[in-house]
Amino acid sequence: MATKKQVAKIVQLRGLGYSLEEIAAEVGLSKSAVAYQLQLLKKRSQKSQSEDVFASVILGGLAGVAGGLAIAALLELINKEN
């Protein structure tokens, strides 16, 4: 199970364009664990507003990744428009 800090780092790195392999190496999890965490976040964001999901990650004591979260949210909005 990933910690809140690892989840925040996963979101940050994914928002910056890192591959699953690169993220896994950076956070110390397997590639499948990283993919699973991203799936969970995607499901949570579909059930509620994306901003709420990202805010909950930040409020988990991980405000240092706010820039990465902002990038991830921006990328999500861009992808929805296309």
C-alpha positions as CSV (number, residue, x, y, z in Angstrom):
1,M,0.0,0.0,0.0
2,A,1.3,3.4,-0.9
3,T,1.7,6.2,1.6
4,K,0.1,9.6,1.2
5,K,3.5,11.0,0.4
6,Q,4.1,8.4,-2.3
7,V,0.7,9.0,-3.8
8,A,1.4,12.7,-4.0
9,K,4.8,12.1,-5.6
10,I,3.1,9.7,-8.1
11,V,0.6,12.4,-9.1
12,Q,3.4,15.0,-9.3
13,L,5.7,12.9,-11.5
14,R,2.9,11.7,-13.7
15,G,1.7,15.3,-14.2
16,L,5.3,16.1,-15.3
17,G,5.2,13.3,-17.9
18,Y,7.3,10.6,-16.1
19,S,6.6,7.0,-17.3
20,L,5.3,4.4,-14.9
21,E,8.7,2.8,-14.7
22,E,10.4,6.1,-13.8
23,I,7.8,6.9,-11.2
24,A,8.1,3.4,-9.7
25,A,11.9,3.8,-9.3
26,E,11.5,7.2,-7.8
27,V,8.9,6.3,-5.2
28,G,10.1,2.8,-4.4
29,L,7.0,0.9,-5.6
30,S,6.4,-1.6,-8.3
31,K,5.2,-0.4,-11.7
32,S,1.9,-2.2,-11.1
33,A,1.5,-0.5,-7.7
34,V,2.0,2.9,-9.3
35,A,-0.6,2.0,-12.0
36,Y,-3.0,0.9,-9.4
37,Q,-2.7,4.2,-7.4
38,L,-3.3,6.2,-10.6
39,Q,-6.4,4.1,-11.3
40,L,-7.7,4.8,-7.8
41,L,-7.1,8.5,-8.2
42,K,-8.9,8.5,-11.6
43,K,-11.9,6.7,-10.2
44,R,-12.0,9.1,-7.3
45,S,-11.9,12.1,-9.6
46,Q,-14.7,10.7,-11.7
47,K,-16.9,10.3,-8.7
48,S,-16.2,13.8,-7.4
49,Q,-14.7,16.9,-8.7
50,S,-11.1,16.5,-9.7
51,E,-10.1,19.5,-7.6
52,D,-11.5,17.8,-4.5
53,V,-9.3,14.7,-5.1
54,F,-6.2,16.8,-5.7
55,A,-6.9,18.9,-2.6
56,S,-7.2,15.8,-0.5
57,V,-3.8,14.7,-1.6
58,I,-2.4,18.1,-0.8
59,L,-4.1,18.2,2.6
60,G,-2.6,14.9,3.5
61,G,0.5,16.9,4.4
62,L,1.9,17.1,1.0
63,A,1.7,20.7,0.0
64,G,5.2,20.5,-1.5
65,V,3.8,18.8,-4.6
66,A,1.2,21.5,-5.3
67,G,3.0,22.5,-8.5
68,G,2.9,18.9,-9.8
69,L,-0.8,18.6,-8.9
70,A,-1.6,21.8,-10.7
71,I,0.2,20.5,-13.8
72,A,-1.7,17.2,-13.5
73,A,-5.0,19.0,-13.2
74,L,-4.2,21.2,-16.2
75,L,-3.2,18.2,-18.3
76,E,-6.5,16.5,-17.3
77,L,-8.5,19.5,-18.4
78,I,-6.6,19.7,-21.7
79,N,-7.2,15.9,-22.4
80,K,-10.9,16.3,-21.7
81,E,-11.1,19.1,-24.2
82,N,-9.5,17.0,-26.9
